[in-house]
């Protein structure tokens, strides 16, 4: 029987927030209880700051516990685009930061003893068209020449060693990427932050932020009012009206996942022999992997709209159809879970972290948030404490919508969906 429920939630025990309402004065108020906010809170509390994490729902409720658990090298934009847009030096620093972000996750998992299945088995990107594989070839050459970063091309004739499907035209393997159980990871981050001294306040949506005298801030929440010397906005795809200038720069995009029943070991081994995390080369992409109990988790942008019961149900049917097209072996497999989550995309498809109107922020991960949110949360914590930090994402412009035609309500998503489907058709 299909459950419209996040499979990962059945595997994790989340920390419990503070019973008493927030109040008083804090060194730092962190708005958002996902990877960004908890990584920042952990670092800040470890270094002596009094930290209040204000979460609208429960710890890790958003995309941090709903994603595919792919801890990836690189960014949403390809290497060639990064070079063309930002120049060689800055592009190199941006890509290097994506590698450091995986190291950051790995170190936190090790230092805090978080049992979350973190494993560097690499990622496989599969080519949906022959032209896409030729793009992989250029990418591999560029990564090796400019970054000394080695990837491996897999010709279509050899792809059966990586994936039990005949629909793709080759692949690109990057051994530096990892997989993780995202719910166990964010729950572990929350417990580590608590143990370091941070206070986690759940069901405390921030409805207003005001600048006070002496550069302090007053934050109004549904559970009480607090004051803070500094504020970090870490709200991702759920960025709202309390920070309108940031809300107008972030588009909430829905992404959806289904999970099969546990598969026989022999079948799971044929589907993904190397147990890598996998995604394809389309704009309207699919991504998939095996869970620890051998379920196939198959996700994608079945719809751009953020999740509702209707979009989850509709997307489950679309994703099951697409999964069987990739893996006909799963035609009789039961799909037991289906869910959605809301990702944060900036208009330039890049992460951004810096300071605006006195507020620190880190947003816009575009599907690369497991690593980059952890990394930028940590970097912003260091920045708040006055350390000199090499943060290339603070050096790039954070654009709003063209002509200012966006107020935080993404009316244009149906048009964007059609546009990206068209690009996939003609590419």
N, C-alpha and C positions, 0 to 999 in steps of 0.2 A: 504494500500500500504506500503510495507516494505521500511523504510528509513535506509540507511547505515550511521547512525549518532548516536552519544552518547546521549542516552535519558537524562542522568543527566544534560547535557548542556542546555536543554530546561527549567530547573527548577532554574537556578542560574544566578546571575549577577556578572560577574567577574570584578575585579578592573582594571583600565587602568594604564599602565606604564607611565614612564616619557617621555615627548615629546622630550626633548633635549638629545643628545647622552651622554653616560657615559664619564667621563674624570676626571682628577685630582687625588688626593690621598685620600684613604679611610682607616679607621681602619681595616675593614674586607670586603673582597669580597666573596660573597656567589654565587657559580656556581650551578644554578638549582633553579627553582621557583615552586617546589612542596612542600609536607608536610615537608620534612627535612629542606630545605632551608628557608622556610617561618617561621617555628617554631624557627629556629636559629635566623633569622633576627629579629623576634618579641622580643625575649629575649635580644638580643644584643642591639637593639635600645632602649628598655625600660631601659637599664642600661647605656645609654649614649654613645654607640659606633656609629660611622658614618659607615653605612652599605650600600653597593651596592649589589643588587640581580641581577645576570646576567642570563637571561632565553633565551634559543634558540628560543622558539616559543612564546607563551603567558602564562601568569600566570596560573599554574595548568593544563597545556595542556596535560601532560603525564598521567601516571597511577593514579596520585592523583585524577583526575576527572573522571576516566574511570572504576574504580574497583567496586566491589559489595557492598562496604560500610559495610563490616564486621569488627568490632573492636574486635579482638579475644584475649582470653587468650592463653598462651603457644607460642610455636615456631613451625616451620615446622617439626623439629625433635621431635619424641615422647619422653616422660619422660624416658623410659627405655634406649633409645639410649643416651640421655643426661647424664644419670648416668654412663653408660659404657664408654663414651668418655671422660667426664670431671671430673668424681668423684663427690661425694655427695655434698661437700661444694659449688663448683663452679656451679654445676647443679641447686642447690637450689637458688643461686643468680641470675642465668639466668632466671629461671622461675619467681622468684619474680619480676624481672625487667619487664617481660611481663605483670604482674598485675599492676605494677606502671604505665606502659605505658597507660593503659586504664584510670587510674585516671588522668594522665596528659592531655589526650584529654578532659575528662570531665571538668577539671578545666579551661582549656583554653576556651572551649565553654561557660562555665558559666561566667568567668571573662570578656571575650570579647563580650559577648551577641551575639554569633553567632547562628542564626536561621538555623539549619541544621538537625533537626529531631533526634538528639542524644537521644537514649533510651536504657537503660539496660534491654532488655528482654531476654538476654541469647542466647547462641548458642546451636544447636542440631547437633551432629555428628551421622550419620546413618550408620549402618553396612551393607555392600553389601553382606557379606557372614557370616554364623554362626561363623566361626573362628575369624572374625573381632570383633564380639560381645564379644567373650571370651577375646580378647585383651583389649576391653573397660573395662571389669571387672577388669583385672590386673591394668590397668591405674587408674581406680577410687580408688582402694585399695592403690596404691602407692601415689597418690596425697593426700589422706586423711592421710596416715601414715607419709609421709616425709615432706609435706608442710602444713598440716592442711587445705587443700583446698578441700571443699566439692563439689562433682559433684553427679549426680543422674543417675543411670542406668534405662533404660526403656525397658522392655521385649517386644518382638515382638507382643505379644497379647495385649499390652497396647499402642502400638505406634500410634493408631488412635487418641489418645488424643493430639498428637503432629503434625501429618502429615497425610494428606488424600491420602496415597499411601500404597499399599500392597507388594511392591517389596523389602522391607528392613527387616533385621533380628534383629531388636532392635536398640537402640540408647543410646547416652550419652548426658545429658544436663549439661551445665555449665552456671549458672545464672549470672556469673560475666561479660560475654561478652555483647557487645552492637551492635547496628546498627546505621548508620548515612547516610545522603545524602552526598556522598563524594565531589561532585562538590560545593555544598553550603558550606561545611566545608573548603575546600581549598580556595575558594573565600573569605570566612570570615577571614581566616588566613592572606591572602594577604592584605585585608583592615585594619586589626589590625596592621600588620607590618608597613603599610604606615602611619597609625595614630600615631604610636610610633616614626616615623621619618625615617624609612628605605626607601631607594629609589629603586623602581622596574624598571628594564630596560628590556623590552621585545624585541624579535627579535635581541638579542645580543649574538649569539653563541660565546663561547670562543674558539679561534683557537690556542692559544699558551699561555703558562705560563712560565715565566723565573724568576729565582732567581736573585735578584739585590744586590747591596751593602747594608750593614746594615740590612741584613736579610729581606729586603722588596721583594715584588713580582711585576712583570710587567705582566699584562694580556692584550692580544690582542683580541679584539672582532670585530665582523662585523660592529659595530657602533662606535668604537673608542678604545683608549688605556687608561687603568687606572693603578695606582699603589695602592698596598694595603700592610698593615703591616702583615696581616694574610689572609689565604684563606681557605674556607671550600668547599669541593667538595660534592655536594648533587645531583648527576645526575642520580642515580638509573639505570634503564635498558637502559638509553640513554647515559651512560658513553662513552666518545669517545676518539679521538686521542690526545686531549690536555693533557690527563693524561694516557699515555699508560700503566704504571705499574698497575694502577687500572683497566683499560679496560681489561687487560689480566686476571683479577681475577673475573670478573663479566660476567655472561652469560645472554643475553637478551632472555626471554621466552615469547611467545605470550599467551595471555588469551583472551577469547571471551565471549560476553554476548548477549543474545536476551531479548527483553522485549515485553510482550504481550500487547494487548489492555487493557484498564481498565476493570476489571472483576466485575461481580455482587457481591455485598457484601456477599451474602449467599455462593456463590462458593468460594470466597477468604477465607472466614472463615472456610470452610471445608478443603481447601488445607493446610493451616498453622494456626490452631486454636490459637496458642500462639503467633503468629507473630514473631517467632524467626528467626534469620539468620541460615541457614542450609548448611552443606557440608557433603559429603559422605567419605567413608573410603578408596577409591582407591588412587593410585598414580596419575592416569589419572582422576582426580576427577571432580565432578560436585558441584556447589554451587548455592544456590538460596534463594530468599526472596521475600516479597511483598514490593512494593513502597507505598508511602503515598496515591497515587490515585489508589491503588489496582491492579497494574500490577504485574504479576509474572516476575521477573528478573531471568533468568536461564543461568548460565555461566559455563565455564570449559575450560580445555586444549583440545579443539577440534583439535587444531594443536599446535605444539611447536613453529613454525615459527612466528616471529613478524608480526604485522598486515600489510596487503596490501589490496587493494580492492578485489583481488581474494581470499585471505585467509578469509576475513570477510564474503564474499558471501558463500564460501564453508562451513565455520564453522557455519553460520546461519542455513544451511540445516541440518547439523549434530546435532546441539543443539536442533532444533525443534523436530527432530526424537527422541532424547534422552528424551526431556521434556515430550513428549506424552507417552513414555514408562514408565516414573515415574508417570505421572498424565494423565491417559487416558481421564479424564474429560475435558482436554484442546484440544482435537482433533479438535474441530471446532473453537477454539480461534484464532484470527488473531495475528500474530507476526508483530509489527509495527516498531521496532527498532532492529538494529544489529550493533555491533561495536567490536573493539579489542583494546588491550592495551599491553604494553611491561613491564613485570615484571623483577626484577633484582634478579638473583640467583647466589650465590657463589658456588664453587665446593663442599663445605662441607654443603651446605643448611642452613647456619647460617648467621645472620646479623653481620656486622663488623663495628667498629667505632674506630678511633684512629688517628694516624699521620704517614705519610709516605713521605720521602723526603721533610720534612718541611710543607707539606700540610695536613690539617685536612680533615677527610672524614667520612661519614656514608653511608653505602651501604649494599645491599644484603638481602632485607627483605623477599623474597621468599613467597609473598602473604600475609604477616602479616604487611604490611607497614602502614596502617592507624594509628595504635597505635604506633608501634615501630619507625616509621620514625619521628613522632611528638616527641616522647620521646628522641630519640637519637639526633635529631636536637637540642633540648633544652639542653641535657647533653653536647653536643659538644660546644655549645655557652658558657656554664659555664666554660668548660675547657679552651677555648680560652681566657677567661677573667682571668684565673689563679686560679680559685677555685679548691679545692680538691673534686673530683667527684668519687663516686662509680660507675664505669662503667665496668661491667664484660665482655662486648663485646670487650673491648680494651685489654683484657688479653688472648684471644684465638688467635691461629695462623690463618692467612688469606692466605689460600693456593691458588696457581695457578693450572693450568691444569697438570695432570700427564705427566712427560717427557717434559713439556713446550710446548705441542702440541696445542697451542691456541694463536692467536695473536689479539683476539677481534672479529674475524669473526667466528661465531658458525657453522662451517661446519658439526659438528657431531650431530646436532639436529635431523635429520631423524633417526639416529641410536639410540639416546637416547629415542626418541618416541617409537620405536619398543621395546626397552629394558623395559621401564616402562609398556607398554601394556602386555608384557610377564610376568612381575612380578605380575600384577593384575590378570592375568589368573591363575598363579600357587599358589597365596597366599591363 
